């Protein structure tokens, strides 16, 4: 029988030829089985690999979300069209300067310079316009000074620039100048309009509170020395009158102190706002060698000052123009 034949040849088989079943442990020959360590130390490589993989995934996810947010912020909002190529606002600043240059030509004329005026106006006017822009060629006008009073934009290409000018006859006038702007160019698109200058306004007289005569007397004695230093710009002397933290520069010699004409000091506490009227002597203009020097001009001016009481004197905190109304005399 087959089984017996195998048993009969048992003596011919060696230990190396025996095959054990998979479920049977190799207890018969422990010294011939290769060693295999299944300890926990082999698992750290697995955890390191997992950690690296998660870190990479997190970085990729973070950068993806950030890119989406940035792309959303830079894109055109839904429902709104992107700005049209080349679309710009009306050039207000350039139009104002352009109108001033035009006004200097338009408001200066005389028969002797009519041809030159027409040549100069042609730079501002569209082709085919009246070369003298409505002037009949007679009379004389001279512009002394001008500045821009207002710019009213009436469309994407149009505006009216209002100039405030002073003429040689003493009149203060306004001139409305229509301007057309397109493709970087400009022109005066219509006839200018002569308008009246600002009307004279009468400031409302504000009643002053009761004056502190004792403080006014003290300031009358103290302020001449201050204004002498203020006229020359003497910082050493000014610092003795200045309140802590105040910085007063002075006029630097452009005027000479004349007199304190009046001081108004309201009743109050240790800090007051006072009004001081001063007479300055202004240095005359330079004259040719050998010419007789002219007497200096005298100008009366009023200042508003903030003074702070320190001991028995008043220190100057600030000095500036006064908003006090001029006294109204007979018309």
C-alpha positions in Angstrom: 0.0 0.0 0.0 1.0 3.5 -0.6 1.1 4.5 3.1 3.2 1.5 4.0 5.6 2.2 1.1 6.2 5.7 2.6 6.7 4.3 6.0 9.1 1.8 4.7 11.2 4.6 3.3 11.1 6.6 6.5 14.7 5.8 7.2 15.7 7.4 3.9 14.2 10.8 4.7 16.2 13.4 6.5 14.9 16.0 8.9 15.2 18.7 6.3 12.8 16.8 4.0 9.9 16.8 6.4 7.2 19.3 5.8 5.1 20.3 8.7 1.5 21.4 8.5 0.8 25.1 8.6 -1.0 24.8 11.9 1.7 22.8 13.6 4.4 24.8 15.4 8.0 23.8 14.7 8.5 22.4 18.2 10.5 19.4 17.0 13.4 21.5 15.6 13.4 25.0 17.3 17.0 25.5 16.4 16.3 25.2 12.6 13.5 27.9 12.4 14.6 31.4 11.3 14.0 34.0 14.0 11.3 36.7 13.4 10.8 39.6 15.9 7.2 40.9 16.1 7.8 43.4 18.9 6.0 46.8 19.0 9.3 48.6 18.0 8.5 48.0 14.3 5.4 50.1 14.3 7.0 53.6 14.8 7.8 53.7 11.1 4.1 53.3 10.3 3.1 56.2 12.6 5.8 58.5 11.2 4.6 57.8 7.7 1.0 58.5 8.7 2.0 61.8 10.4 4.0 63.0 7.3 1.0 62.1 5.1 -1.4 64.0 7.2 0.9 67.1 7.3 1.2 67.1 3.5 -2.6 66.8 3.1 -3.2 69.7 5.6 -0.7 71.9 3.8 -2.2 71.2 0.4 -5.7 71.8 1.7 -4.7 75.1 3.4 -3.1 76.4 0.2 -6.1 75.4 -1.9 -8.5 77.2 0.4 -6.3 80.3 0.5 -6.1 80.3 -3.3 -9.9 80.2 -3.6 -10.3 83.1 -1.2 -7.8 85.2 -2.9 -9.2 84.5 -6.3 -12.7 85.4 -5.0 -11.5 88.6 -3.5 -9.8 89.8 -6.7 -12.5 88.8 -9.1 -15.4 91.0 -10.2 -18.4 90.8 -7.8 -21.3 88.8 -9.2 -23.8 90.8 -11.1 -21.5 93.8 -11.7 -19.7 94.4 -15.0 -15.9 95.2 -15.0 -15.1 98.8 -15.7 -15.0 99.7 -19.3 -11.5 100.0 -20.8 -10.3 103.6 -21.0 -13.1 105.0 -18.8 -11.9 107.9 -16.7 -13.5 110.7 -14.6 -13.6 114.3 -15.8 -10.2 115.9 -15.3 -11.3 118.6 -12.9 -7.8 119.8 -11.9 -6.6 120.1 -15.5 -9.8 121.8 -16.6 -9.4 124.4 -13.8 -5.8 125.2 -14.9 -6.9 125.3 -18.5 -9.7 127.7 -17.8 -7.3 130.0 -15.9 -4.9 130.1 -18.9 -7.9 130.9 -21.1 -9.2 133.6 -18.8 -5.8 135.4 -18.9 -6.1 135.7 -22.7 -9.9 136.3 -22.9 -10.0 139.2 -20.3 -7.1 141.1 -21.8 -7.7 143.0 -25.0 -6.9 146.2 -26.8 -7.2 147.2 -30.5 -3.4 147.3 -30.8 -3.1 143.6 -29.7 -6.2 142.2 -31.4 -4.3 140.0 -33.8 -2.2 138.6 -31.0 -5.3 137.9 -29.0 -6.9 136.0 -31.8 -3.8 133.9 -32.3 -3.7 133.1 -28.6 -7.4 132.3 -28.3 -7.1 129.9 -31.2 -5.3 127.5 -28.9 -8.4 127.2 -26.8 -11.2 127.2 -29.4 -12.5 124.5 -31.7 -12.1 124.9 -35.4 -14.4 127.4 -37.0 -15.0 129.4 -33.8 -15.0 133.2 -33.9 -11.3 134.1 -33.5 -12.2 137.0 -31.1 -14.9 135.1 -29.3 -17.5 137.9 -29.4 -15.3 140.9 -29.0 -16.0 143.7 -31.4 -12.4 145.0 -31.6 -12.8 148.2 -29.6 -12.1 149.2 -26.0 -9.5 148.0 -23.6 -9.7 145.6 -20.7 -6.9 144.3 -18.4 -7.1 141.5 -15.9 -5.1 142.0 -12.8 -5.6 138.7 -11.0 -7.7 135.6 -11.2 -8.2 132.2 -9.5 -10.6 129.3 -9.7 -13.7 129.8 -7.6 -15.6 126.5 -8.5 -15.8 123.7 -11.0 -19.2 122.2 -11.8 -19.0 118.9 -13.7 -22.1 118.6 -16.0 -21.2 115.4 -17.8 -18.5 112.8 -18.5 -16.9 115.3 -20.9 -18.2 118.7 -19.9 -17.9 121.1 -17.0 -18.2 124.8 -16.2 -15.2 126.4 -14.5 -16.0 129.6 -12.6 -13.1 132.1 -12.3 -12.9 134.9 -9.8 -11.1 137.9 -11.3 -10.1 141.4 -10.5 -10.1 143.9 -13.4 -8.0 147.0 -13.9 -11.1 149.2 -13.2 -11.4 147.7 -9.7 -14.3 145.4 -10.4 -14.4 141.9 -8.9 -16.1 139.6 -11.3 -16.8 136.0 -12.0 -16.4 134.3 -15.4 -18.1 131.0 -16.2 -16.0 129.0 -18.8 -17.5 125.9 -20.4 -14.9 123.2 -20.9 -15.0 120.1 -23.1 -12.6 117.3 -22.4 -12.0 114.1 -24.4 -9.1 111.8 -25.3 -6.7 113.8 -23.3 -7.6 117.1 -25.1 -9.6 120.1 -24.1 -11.3 123.1 -25.6 -13.5 126.0 -24.6 -16.8 124.7 -26.0 -19.0 127.8 -25.9 -19.1 131.5 -25.0 -18.0 132.4 -21.5 -20.5 134.1 -19.2 -19.7 137.3 -17.2 -21.2 136.9 -13.7 -21.2 139.3 -10.7 -18.6 138.8 -8.0 -19.6 137.8 -4.5 -21.8 140.4 -2.8 -20.4 142.1 0.3 -21.7 140.6 3.5 -22.1 142.4 6.8 -20.8 140.3 9.6 -23.1 139.9 12.6 -22.0 141.9 15.5 -21.5 139.7 18.6 -21.8 141.3 21.9 -18.7 140.9 24.0 -18.8 139.8 27.6 -17.8 142.1 30.4 -14.1 143.0 30.2 -11.7 142.3 33.0 -10.0 145.6 33.3 -7.4 144.5 35.8 -6.2 141.8 33.5 -6.3 144.2 30.5 -4.0 146.6 32.5 -1.6 143.8 33.3 -1.5 142.7 29.7 -1.0 146.3 28.4 2.2 146.4 30.4 3.4 142.9 29.5 2.6 142.5 25.8 4.9 145.2 24.3 8.0 143.2 25.2 6.3 140.1 23.8 5.4 141.7 20.4 8.9 143.2 20.1 10.4 139.7 20.4 7.6 138.4 18.1 8.5 140.9 15.4 12.2 140.0 15.4 11.7 136.3 16.0 13.9 136.4 19.2 13.4 132.8 20.4 15.2 133.5 23.7 12.8 136.2 24.7 9.8 134.5 23.2 10.4 131.4 25.3 10.1 133.5 28.5 6.6 134.5 27.5 5.5 131.2 26.1 3.4 128.8 28.1 4.7 125.2 28.7 4.4 123.3 25.5 3.8 126.3 23.3 6.0 127.0 20.2 5.9 130.5 18.8 8.2 131.4 15.9 7.7 135.1 15.3 7.9 137.2 12.1 11.7 137.0 11.7 12.2 140.8 11.2 9.6 141.4 8.5 8.0 144.0 10.7 8.9 146.3 13.6 6.7 146.7 16.7 5.0 150.1 16.9 2.5 150.0 19.8 -0.3 148.2 21.5 -3.5 150.0 20.5 -6.0 148.0 22.5 -6.5 144.8 24.6 -9.7 143.1 25.3 -9.7 140.4 28.0 -13.0 138.8 29.1 -13.6 137.8 32.7 -12.8 134.2 33.4 -10.4 131.7 35.0 -6.7 131.0 34.6 -7.0 130.6 30.8 -8.4 133.4 28.6 -8.9 134.1 24.9 -8.0 137.8 24.4 -7.9 140.2 21.4 -5.0 142.5 20.9 -4.7 145.3 18.3 -1.1 146.1 17.3 0.5 148.7 15.1 3.3 147.3 12.9 5.9 149.3 11.0 6.6 147.5 7.7 10.0 147.7 6.2 10.0 149.7 2.9 10.9 148.0 -0.4 14.6 148.2 -1.4 15.4 151.4 -3.3 18.2 152.4 -5.6 21.5 153.7 -4.3 21.4 157.4 -3.5 17.6 157.6 -3.3 15.9 159.1 -0.3 14.7 156.4 2.0 10.9 156.4 2.4 9.2 156.3 5.7 8.0 152.8 6.8 4.3 152.0 6.4 2.3 151.6 9.5 -0.4 148.8 9.6 -2.9 148.1 12.4 -3.7 144.5 12.9 -5.7 142.4 15.4 -4.7 139.1 16.9 -6.5 136.5 18.9 -4.3 135.1 21.7 -4.8 132.4 24.3 -3.0 133.3 27.5 -2.6 131.2 30.7 -2.0 132.7 34.1 1.2 131.7 35.8 1.8 133.3 39.1 1.5 137.1 38.6 1.9 137.1 34.8 0.2 135.7 31.7 2.0 133.3 29.5 1.1 133.0 25.7 -0.3 129.6 24.7 -1.1 130.6 21.1 -1.4 133.5 18.7 -3.4 133.9 15.4 -5.8 135.9 13.4 -8.8 137.3 15.2 -12.4 136.5 14.1 -13.7 139.6 15.8 -15.8 141.8 13.6 -14.6 145.3 12.6 -16.5 148.1 14.3 -19.2 149.5 12.0 -19.1 153.2 11.3 -21.3 155.4 9.2 -21.8 154.1 5.6 
